[in-house]
Amino acid sequence: MRESAWEMDAVEGRKVDTQCLPALYHRPSDFQLAFPIRNQTSPSVLHGLGLVRGALGSEVAVRRVFSLALNDNGGESADEEALAHALGERDGECRLHCCGPRRADQEGGRERNHSEIRKLLPKGKGIKFDLLTRRDASLLMSEVNSEPRGKLAWLCPCDLFAQTFGEDAEHLL
């Protein structure tokens, strides 16, 4: 089940930037979603996830797409209950798993895939994250998700994601 999970983490810019990019990484397809948020706090992350939920359009679609999510224990995930609810978790379910402290091995795919973002936005260099708009993030992720990958039989992450989730993927693309 963990192999089909989404991994969540924030991609940070310069030390002086308050804005960051929470990234949602879908392991099987290497597909990533990212959106700028005002600061690295739980309310900002929840606002960003609200945009994702709005794009999907229904609770049923949210539950289809986000069957399992892995998250670290950073400050942006402090409201674990609200975060789980935003991902479609209902009472008695466990759709959100918070990884153990200093256990990067539990969600290592996102760290490797962040390198794709860093090719275009090197850490501490280039564009200030505080200047990024949703449109900028959309263009960035379009570039990242359109690059064919050997481990995906030379498919692009966006193509594999679309094959996996059909109409739901179209709403997020």
The 8 nearest C-alpha neighbors of each residue, nearest first, counted from 0:
[[1, 2, 3, 4, 67, 66, 68, 5],
 [2, 0, 4, 3, 67, 69, 5, 68],
 [1, 3, 0, 4, 26, 27, 5, 25],
 [4, 2, 1, 0, 27, 26, 5, 25],
 [5, 3, 67, 1, 68, 2, 26, 25],
 [4, 6, 25, 68, 24, 26, 69, 67],
 [5, 7, 69, 24, 68, 23, 70, 109],
 [8, 6, 23, 70, 22, 69, 24, 5],
 [7, 9, 22, 21, 10, 70, 6, 23],
 [8, 10, 21, 20, 22, 11, 19, 7],
 [11, 9, 20, 19, 21, 8, 22, 12],
 [10, 12, 19, 9, 20, 13, 122, 128],
 [13, 11, 128, 122, 123, 16, 19, 14],
 [12, 14, 123, 16, 15, 122, 127, 11],
 [13, 15, 16, 12, 123, 17, 11, 122],
 [14, 16, 13, 17, 12, 127, 129, 18],
 [17, 15, 13, 129, 18, 14, 128, 12],
 [16, 18, 38, 129, 15, 37, 19, 39],
 [17, 19, 37, 38, 129, 16, 36, 128],
 [20, 18, 11, 35, 36, 10, 128, 38],
 [21, 19, 35, 10, 34, 9, 33, 22],
 [22, 20, 9, 33, 8, 10, 34, 19],
 [21, 23, 33, 8, 32, 9, 7, 20],
 [22, 24, 7, 32, 31, 6, 5, 33],
 [23, 25, 31, 6, 5, 109, 30, 26],
 [24, 26, 5, 30, 29, 28, 27, 31],
 [25, 27, 29, 28, 3, 4, 5, 24],
 [28, 26, 3, 29, 25, 2, 4, 30],
 [27, 29, 30, 156, 159, 160, 26, 25],
 [30, 28, 26, 156, 25, 27, 31, 24],
 [31, 29, 156, 28, 25, 144, 24, 157],
 [32, 30, 24, 23, 25, 22, 29, 33],
 [31, 33, 23, 22, 140, 24, 34, 30],
 [34, 32, 22, 21, 20, 136, 23, 31],
 [33, 35, 20, 136, 133, 21, 36, 47],
 [36, 34, 20, 19, 133, 18, 132, 131],
 [35, 37, 18, 38, 19, 43, 20, 34],
 [36, 38, 18, 43, 17, 35, 19, 39],
 [39, 37, 18, 17, 36, 40, 43, 19],
 [38, 40, 75, 19, 43, 41, 18, 37],
 [41, 39, 75, 43, 42, 38, 74, 44],
 [40, 42, 75, 44, 76, 43, 77, 45],
 [43, 41, 45, 44, 40, 46, 75, 78],
 [44, 42, 46, 45, 40, 41, 36, 38],
 [45, 43, 47, 41, 46, 42, 48, 40],
 [46, 44, 48, 42, 47, 43, 49, 41],
 [45, 47, 49, 43, 44, 48, 42, 50],
 [48, 46, 44, 50, 49, 45, 43, 36],
 [49, 47, 51, 45, 50, 46, 52, 44],
 [48, 50, 52, 46, 47, 51, 53, 45],
 [51, 49, 53, 47, 48, 52, 54, 46],
 [50, 52, 48, 54, 53, 49, 55, 47],
 [53, 51, 49, 55, 50, 54, 48, 56],
 [52, 54, 50, 56, 51, 55, 49, 57],
 [55, 53, 51, 56, 52, 170, 171, 50],
 [56, 54, 52, 53, 170, 57, 60, 167],
 [55, 57, 53, 54, 52, 60, 58, 61],
 [58, 56, 60, 59, 55, 61, 52, 53],
 [57, 59, 61, 60, 62, 87, 56, 52],
 [58, 60, 62, 57, 61, 63, 87, 56],
 [61, 59, 63, 57, 62, 58, 55, 64],
 [62, 60, 58, 64, 59, 63, 65, 87],
 [61, 63, 87, 59, 65, 60, 64, 66],
 [64, 62, 60, 61, 65, 66, 59, 164],
 [63, 65, 61, 62, 66, 60, 164, 167],
 [66, 64, 62, 67, 63, 61, 86, 68],
 [65, 67, 62, 94, 64, 63, 68, 4],
 [66, 68, 94, 4, 65, 95, 5, 69],
 [69, 67, 5, 95, 4, 6, 94, 96],
 [70, 68, 6, 96, 97, 95, 5, 7],
 [71, 69, 97, 7, 98, 6, 96, 68],
 [70, 72, 98, 97, 73, 8, 69, 99],
 [71, 73, 76, 97, 70, 74, 98, 100],
 [74, 72, 75, 76, 71, 77, 70, 8],
 [73, 75, 77, 76, 40, 72, 41, 39],
 [74, 76, 41, 40, 39, 73, 77, 44],
 [75, 77, 41, 74, 78, 73, 79, 72],
 [76, 78, 74, 79, 75, 41, 73, 72],
 [79, 77, 81, 76, 80, 41, 82, 75],
 [78, 80, 82, 81, 77, 76, 83, 95],
 [79, 81, 83, 82, 78, 84, 85, 77],
 [82, 80, 84, 83, 78, 79, 85, 45],
 [81, 83, 79, 85, 84, 80, 78, 86],
 [84, 82, 86, 80, 88, 85, 81, 95],
 [83, 85, 88, 81, 87, 86, 82, 80],
 [86, 84, 82, 83, 87, 81, 48, 49],
 [87, 85, 83, 84, 88, 65, 82, 61],
 [86, 88, 84, 62, 85, 61, 89, 83],
 [89, 87, 84, 83, 94, 86, 92, 93],
 [88, 90, 92, 91, 87, 84, 93, 83],
 [91, 89, 92, 88, 93, 84, 87, 83],
 [90, 92, 89, 93, 88, 94, 83, 84],
 [93, 91, 90, 89, 88, 94, 95, 83],
 [92, 94, 95, 88, 91, 96, 67, 89],
 [95, 93, 67, 88, 66, 68, 92, 96],
 [96, 94, 68, 83, 93, 67, 69, 97],
 [95, 97, 69, 98, 68, 70, 94, 93],
 [98, 96, 70, 71, 69, 72, 95, 99],
 [99, 97, 71, 70, 96, 105, 102, 69],
 [98, 100, 102, 101, 97, 71, 72, 105],
 [101, 99, 102, 98, 72, 71, 103, 97],
 [100, 102, 103, 99, 98, 104, 71, 105],
 [103, 101, 104, 99, 100, 105, 98, 106],
 [102, 104, 105, 107, 106, 101, 98, 100],
 [105, 103, 107, 102, 106, 108, 101, 98],
 [106, 104, 103, 102, 107, 98, 99, 69],
 [107, 105, 104, 103, 108, 6, 109, 69],
 [106, 108, 104, 110, 109, 103, 105, 111],
 [109, 107, 111, 110, 106, 112, 26, 6],
 [108, 110, 112, 111, 107, 24, 113, 6],
 [109, 111, 113, 107, 112, 108, 114, 106],
 [112, 110, 108, 109, 113, 114, 107, 115],
 [111, 113, 109, 114, 110, 115, 108, 29],
 [114, 112, 110, 116, 115, 111, 109, 117],
 [113, 115, 117, 112, 116, 111, 118, 110],
 [114, 116, 113, 118, 117, 112, 143, 119],
 [117, 115, 113, 114, 118, 119, 120, 143],
 [116, 118, 121, 120, 114, 119, 115, 113],
 [119, 117, 115, 116, 120, 121, 114, 113],
 [118, 120, 117, 116, 121, 115, 139, 143],
 [119, 121, 117, 118, 116, 125, 122, 126],
 [122, 120, 117, 124, 118, 119, 123, 125],
 [121, 123, 124, 12, 120, 117, 13, 11],
 [122, 124, 13, 12, 121, 125, 14, 127],
 [125, 123, 121, 122, 126, 13, 120, 127],
 [124, 126, 120, 121, 127, 123, 122, 119],
 [127, 125, 128, 124, 120, 130, 131, 12],
 [126, 128, 129, 130, 125, 12, 16, 13],
 [127, 129, 131, 130, 12, 18, 16, 19],
 [128, 130, 18, 127, 16, 131, 17, 19],
 [131, 129, 128, 127, 132, 126, 18, 16],
 [132, 130, 128, 129, 135, 35, 136, 133],
 [131, 133, 135, 134, 136, 130, 35, 34],
 [132, 134, 136, 135, 34, 137, 35, 131],
 [133, 135, 137, 132, 136, 138, 131, 139],
 [136, 134, 132, 138, 133, 137, 131, 139],
 [137, 135, 139, 133, 134, 138, 34, 140],
 [136, 138, 134, 140, 135, 139, 141, 133],
 [139, 137, 141, 135, 136, 140, 134, 142],
 [140, 138, 136, 142, 137, 141, 135, 143],
 [139, 141, 143, 137, 142, 138, 144, 136],
 [142, 140, 138, 144, 139, 143, 145, 137],
 [141, 143, 145, 139, 140, 144, 138, 146],
 [144, 142, 140, 141, 145, 146, 115, 139],
 [143, 145, 156, 141, 157, 142, 146, 140],
 [146, 144, 155, 142, 143, 141, 157, 147],
 [145, 147, 155, 144, 143, 148, 142, 156],
 [148, 146, 155, 153, 154, 145, 149, 156],
 [149, 147, 153, 151, 150, 154, 155, 146],
 [148, 150, 153, 152, 151, 147, 154, 155],
 [149, 151, 148, 152, 153, 154, 147, 29],
 [152, 150, 153, 148, 149, 154, 155, 28],
 [153, 151, 149, 154, 150, 148, 147, 155],
 [154, 152, 149, 148, 147, 151, 155, 150],
 [153, 155, 147, 151, 152, 148, 156, 158],
 [154, 156, 147, 145, 158, 146, 157, 148],
 [155, 157, 30, 144, 28, 159, 29, 158],
 [156, 158, 160, 144, 155, 159, 30, 161],
 [159, 157, 161, 155, 160, 156, 162, 154],
 [158, 160, 162, 156, 161, 28, 157, 163],
 [159, 161, 157, 163, 158, 162, 28, 156],
 [162, 160, 165, 158, 168, 164, 159, 163],
 [163, 161, 159, 160, 165, 164, 158, 168],
 [162, 164, 160, 161, 165, 159, 168, 28],
 [163, 165, 168, 161, 167, 162, 160, 166],
 [166, 164, 161, 168, 167, 162, 163, 169],
 [165, 167, 169, 168, 164, 170, 161, 171],
 [166, 168, 170, 169, 164, 165, 55, 60],
 [169, 167, 164, 161, 171, 166, 170, 165],
 [168, 170, 166, 172, 167, 171, 165, 161],
 [171, 169, 168, 167, 55, 172, 54, 166],
 [172, 170, 168, 169, 54, 55, 167, 51],
 [171, 169, 170, 168, 157, 141, 161, 137]]
